[in-house]
Structure formats: structure tokens, C-alpha cells
């Protein structure tokens, strides 16, 4: 399913958060959103996913939903958002309970995505027993359980250490290779964006405007190889040049506000 963002603008009271965003996400594509702190990345993601309505413009989806789709969209958040009193399987089944599935159907769906995310051996564990990376895998499994047409991820790696991020990104790429889910991925990490995305949308400092669209022209399967290093380094430098000055100005704004 494709996603079309048509001249989207959003205000929070008198504050203009994002302005006149025109953007498309192709079926099966992963689009990363980057930009300086406070530029409206998460706001735009929430608008794209229907969590909030824009004050101007519109968002539309075009195409057919995948077989077995229960929700048009699903979310993965940075704070995991797991219920501590539910097991891993119970947290995944939670999103299925409102869809009229029988208990065996819910369990079958949960077990399928737990296997996809290498969590079958932890189905009866509780979140407090898991590492941060494992808890985020549960969050991803829960999102995939409804077989969404579009997956939205809001800085899903920001609470994890670098080694765990590398491992989890490898898992995500393997999952997307099998599922081919359309995805929008917010991150502040340029290297992370280049690992996961087909294209990277660069937003300006607030109000967030679309500053550039950068295509990642290295096949996903080759991005972890030494041969891809020079090209990925060049793309990272291109992204950094696009946001460096505005990121510095955004940091000064935060410092001034704190003072």
C-alpha cells in the first residue's frame, strides 16, 4: 500500500510544527525521516499514521491491504510500551483481542510473529526478564501481529546500546525482506537511517519543511559489507551537510530555552 502526504501543515496552538509537506511512500518502501531536534519528525509520523489530524493538507493511502491485515497501520515506539503483568505472548495477543479472533487464532498469530522475531523461546517470559533489545523485539512482534499495510517506527532504537542496535537492525531487515511491509522510520541517527531506508527524507528545523529526499543506492543486502563502506560514508556526509547548520542552531535554541 502507498502513502501520499499532500501539503500537510500542522500547528500546536500558535506554534507551526510542520509546513507544506508533500511526500509519497511507495508500496514496500522504507522511508526514513531525519532532521534537527524539534523539527517535527514525530509529529509528521503521527499525522501520516492517523494518530493526529493535520491543521492543513491531507494524508491518503492507495492500494490493497495484504492478506490477513487487521489494522491498516501499526506502531513501534522507543519506550517499548509493554504491559509488565503480561507475558511476551500476552503482550502480542493484546492487539488481537479487539478483532473477534478466537483464542486459538490469537495464539497462532502471536506464535507466528514471535517465531519471525526469534522470540519463540521467550513466549512465556515477562518484560522485566528481558533485555532492552528483546523487549523491543516484542514491540515489533506486537506491531506485526495485525499484519499492517504500513508500519510506523518512532526512534525504535534510541534506548538501546550500539551493539544491540546493530543486531536488531539486522533482524528488522530480515523481517522486511520476508514481509515487504511499507514502513516509515523516524530516527536522529544518520547511520541508522542509511542502514534501514530506501530513501531518506530530510526535514528543516522548525517549522519542519521537506528539505531533500536522498536515495540510498546501495542494496540492503550489501550495506553491512566493507565494499559498501565508502558509498555509505559519502551518503552520510551528504545527509550531515544538509542538517549540520540547522542542528547546531536547534541546539542553541534548546540551550537558550533552558537558561
Secondary structure, DSSP 8 states (H G I E B T S, - for coil): -EEEEEEEEEEETTEEEEEEEEEEE-TT-EEEEEESTTSSHHHHHHHHTTSS--SEEEEEEES---TT---SEEEE-TT----TTSBHHHHHHHTTGGGT--HHHHHHHHHHHHHHTT-GGGTT-BGGGS-HHHHHHHHHHHHHHTT-SEEEEESTTTTS-HHHHHHHHHHHHHHHHHH--EEEEE-S-HHHHHHH-SEEEEE-SSSB-EEEEEE--S-GGGTTSGGGHHHHHHHHHHHHHHHHHHHHHHHHHHHHHH-
